[in-house]
Amino acid sequence: MSLRLVLIGSFAAVVAAVALFAIASAPDRMPPWNAERQMRLQVDRFASPSGDVQVADDRLVTKAANAAAQTIVLHDGLAFDAGDYRFMRFDLRMTPPSTRPLLLWNTPGGLRSGAVPWHSGPITVDLARLQGWEGEISALGLALVPLEPLSTAASADRRLELGEVSLSSDNRRDAMAALWGEWIAYRPWGGRSINTGGFALPIERGVRPTPALAIIAAVVGLALWLAMRRRAGWRVFAVVVLLAWVALDLMQLRQLHWRGEVAAAARAGAPADEPLTAQPTLAAPIARLIALLDRTPAARVIVHGDNEFSRQYPAYLLRGHDVATLPGVDALPDDAVERGAVLVLFGAGTWRFDPARGVLQFGERTLPATLLLADEPVLQAYRLGRSEGTQ
């Protein structure tokens, strides 16, 4: 295979990949390459109700007044129709790494908000993908919120630095920038593999990176293979597929690096003796329960709550014991009573306990139980089975 043929094939592959990416950025429409309407928002018109604002060199800087305050910048006095502008581009720097931007806008129906993809460098947002972007917009702004549910303690010293902000009508360039930003945006870990990359993004619809790269690699590789009509064509096809695979791996490594920074920031803000106790109302009673279980161990600890967080977070803190989560009352194992399991209940559910009879009404089942700990309305813990005494 000659060098000239390799260069021609490589150039054709790059052009084809860019063309397919451009199509993927707006598969349901044919916008012009450049925006027909643009509006630039001056940063000195943004105000912050949560702290002091300083403007220097066309950049706005604000900090939270205290740990309880929110970091918000808002530009009011606007009057335009949401349908006239599809994309928003802004240059944002923020600390700590355990925070992310939240877009705010005001309509006749009230103040709306939407999570936007976050990554380093200028951010382009496809506003049409945000629920509630409609009607007349009278104010536009940004807020910093915790990136992970357990990183609240690390977000006390929040700083927002905002550069150029602009709005534009529908166009292909911004559509490509928005799609690329969604692909490389930070994604909180959800226990999923790389094959589901992108499904945790805060957008309603869009082209996912994994299937898109797979289609691009297959189309480009097959086209080069057919164009060459040589025995070495399959090697070119394999190289294109391999490059797409490496691109996905690099994207995943970037995610892991960011998650490491977020975890370090969250850990730095947590007490040294109580990891990830961002919810003291839950952590304190669980600490007392752990002390009880250390004295009287249980064969199994079963955690039930009315939402995923109220089950998974206590299960993490109780990880030193044989712990399991219970999504529904009907899922309680039949041998839980015989094994003397400890049932930990969070919130105000439909269960009822009769201390005189030593009976717990749990869903449709009546269980013999002994109260171990009651910290209402947060936590109740019962040891299932008959007991001679109550602790």
Secondary structure as UniProt FT lines:
FT   HELIX           3..25
FT   TURN            27..28
FT   STRAND          38..41
FT   HELIX           43..45
FT   STRAND          53..56
FT   TURN            57..58
FT   STRAND          59..63
FT   TURN            67..68
FT   STRAND          71..81
FT   HELIX           82..84
FT   STRAND          87..95
FT   TURN            97..98
FT   STRAND          99..107
FT   TURN            108..109
FT   STRAND          110..115
FT   STRAND          123..126
FT   HELIX           127..129
FT   TURN            131..132
FT   STRAND          136..146
FT   TURN            149..150
FT   HELIX           152..155
FT   STRAND          159..168
FT   HELIX           172..184
FT   HELIX           194..196
FT   TURN            197..200
FT   HELIX           209..228
FT   TURN            231..232
FT   HELIX           233..268
FT   TURN            272..273
FT   TURN            275..276
FT   HELIX           280..295
FT   STRAND          301..304
FT   HELIX           308..317
FT   TURN            318..320
FT   STRAND          323..326
FT   HELIX           329..331
FT   HELIX           334..336
FT   TURN            337..340
FT   STRAND          342..346
FT   STRAND          352..354
FT   TURN            355..358
FT   STRAND          359..362
FT   TURN            363..364
FT   STRAND          365..375
FT   TURN            376..378
FT   STRAND          379..384
//
